[in-house]
Amino acid sequence: MSALLVSTLLKVALPAVVIFIVIVVSRLRRFSLTDDLRLVWPRPTIVLLWLAIWGVWMVAGELAIGLLGMEQPVRWPAYPPLIVALRILAIGLLGPVAEELVVRGLVFFRISRTKAGPWGAIVICAALWAVAHIQYDWRTIVLIFFDGLILGTARHRSRSTFVPMLMHIVANLYSILQSLGIAS
């Protein structure tokens, strides 16, 4: 097996394992996937509203990135189709699902039940999520913090973790399109 395939399979395996662990821990701790982690679908109009808000935010973010000369997604080399498909699965789908389950699922649930409340949970989760992206420069981390505030607000207001999950997937898929040279 090639080193590229092994590293790509690890990119798929890591978020898949995180998703599994979150579900197992939630069950062991007797958290309700629907009531506590809010793995429920809201009305389609709510989903569409948040996707529209996210779309506007993404356009504003792209303008800011361009104006401030911030890092752009790195162009992928000419990967074989299997590697591209696995990277899309890992980065575009499983990664956002895993991150949102942890940050705006488990962590949000736990913090929102404290004195911090849901708005404190939004800010704390956004900060933790931004710091987790330490591989980027400070301006990108600040932008990720603001992304986190919007994702957290979507989680709270929609009463669903699926909404920020879907928003995060849209953003990552757009970034992948940029890395493939399909979008700019």
N, C-alpha and C positions, 0 to 999 in steps of 0.2 A: 504494500500500500504506500502511495506516495506521501511525502511529508505535507504537501499542500492539502491532500484529502484528509489526512489525520488532523491537521490543525483546523480545517473547516468543520470536520465532524465534532471536534471539541467545542467549536462555537455553537453548534446545534445542541450538544449534550448539556452544556452548562445551564442555559436557561430552562431546558426541559427538566433537569434535576431540581432547579430552584422551584419550578412550578409544582413538581411532585412533593418536595419538602414542605412548601407552604400548605398544600392541601392536607398532608399527613399531620403536620403540627396543628393546623386548625381543627382537625378532627380529634386529635389527642387532647387538645385544650378545650374541646367542646365549643368551639366557635361555630356559629352558624354561617355557612357560605352565603346565604341569602340575607340574613338579618345583620350580621356583624361585618362580614367582608363586602357586603352589598353586591354580590354577583347576581344582579337582576337587571333585566332590560327595562328602561323607562319607555314612555310613549315615544313613537318614532319622531314626533315633532320636537321633543326635547333633544334627541340625538342629533337631528338635523340642525337645530339651533346651535348646539355646542360645536358641531363640525363647521358651521358657518363662522362662528366666532374664532375658532381655531384657524380657519383659512385666512381670515383677515389678519390674525396675529402672525401667521407664517409669512404673509406678504410683507408686513411691517418688519419682521425679523430679517427677511432677505434684503430689504432695503437698508436696514441698519448694518448688516454684515458687509454689504457692498460699500456703503458710505464710510464705515470705520476701518475698512481694509482688513476685516477679520478673516480667520481661516475658513476656507471653503472645503467641502468634502473632497477627499483625494480621489482622483480618477483610478479606477480599478484597472489592473493589467488585463490582457486578453485571457481571462480564465476560461477553462472548458465549461460547457453548459451545465454539467452536473455541479461544479463548484459554484457557479452563479446561482443556481437554484437553491443549493444548500445555504449559501450566504444570505439570500433573500429570506429563506425560512428562519435562519438564526437571528439576523439583524432586523429584518422587517416585521417578523411576526412573533416568534418565541421570546426574543429579548424584551420587547415592549410589554408583552403579557406578563413575563416574570417580574420585571421592574415594577409594573403597576400593581401586581398582586402583593408585592412586598411593601412598597412605599405607600400607595394610596389604598391598599387593602389592609394588610396587617398593621403597619405602623400608624396609619391614619386612624384606624379603629381604636388602637390602644391609647394614642395621645388624645383623641377627641373625647375620651371618657374621663380625662383628668380635668383639673382646673383650667388648663389651656383651652379646652373646648374645641369645637371644629375649626374656628378661625386660627387659633394657635397651632392646631394640627396642620393646617394648610401651610403656614409659614415654616414650621419646623420640618415638615416633610420636604418642602421645596428646598430648604437649606441643606438637608441631608442628601437629597438627590443631586443637587448641584455639586456638593463636595465629592460625591461618589464619581463624578466625571472629571477628576483632577488631571487627567491626561491632556486636557485642553488648556488654552491660555485663559487668563483671568477674565477677559472680556466675554469669551464664550461661556465661561462658568456663570457669569452674571446673567447672560441671556438664558441659560439653562435654569437658573433660579426663577426668572420671570416665567419661563415655560411652566415650571413646577407650580407657581402660584395659580396660573390659569388651569392647569390640570387638576390641582387640588380643589379649586373653586368649582370646577365642573363635577368633580366627585361629590362634593358636599351638596351643591344645588340640585344636581340630577338624582341624587341618592342612589348612584350606581357607579361601581368601579369599572363596568364595561365602557362607560362613556370616555373617561380619560385613557383607557386602554386603546380604544378605537382611535382617539385623537393622536396618541403616541405612535400607533401603527402607521397612520397617515403621514406623520412627520418623518418617520424612519424610511418609509417607502419612497417618499419624495427625495430624501437624501441619497438613497440607493440609485434612483433615477439620475441624480446628478453625478454620482460616482460612475455610472455606466455611460455618461455623456449624452443621455436622452433628454434631460432637463438641465436648465442653466440657472 
